[in-house]
């Protein structure tokens, strides 16, 4: 069940996803956007940092 289903909404204009759903067991993911590569990572202080 995804976050949207848990909230009971069918609003497809917005996507809500937890960091656990996004990262799984990983600490860093790569997001491809407009020809660029962005890294989103969880820091040792449990914060999110995105870098290009």
N, C-alpha and C positions, 0 to 999 in steps of 0.2 A: 504494500500500500504506500503510495507516495504522499507527500505533504499536502498536496491539493485534495486528495481523497480524504485525508484525515480531517481537513477543515470543512469538508462537505460542500465545497463550492465547485462550480463548473466554469468559473471565469477563466477563459482561455487567453485573455489579454496579458495576464501576468503568470509567471512561473515561479513558484516557491520551491526551493530544494534545500535540504539541510546539508551542512558541510560533510556530515557522515555519508550521506547519499552521494555527494559529489566526489569525495576523496576516497571512499572505501577504506582500504588499509594503507593507502599512500599518504605521504606527507607533502607531496608536490604534484601538481598536475600542469599540463601545458594546454593553453587555450589558443586556438588558431582563429585570428580575426583580421579581416581586410588585408590578407597577405602577410601579416605579422604574427610572431610567436610571443605569447605572454605566459609567464610562469606565475602560478598562484600557489603559495605554500603556507603551511601552518608552522609558525615559529615555536621555539622552545617555551615561550610564554603563552602559547595557545592563541596567538593573534594571526590574522590573515595578512599576507603581504603579496602584492602583485608587482612584478617587474617585467619590463620589456627586454 
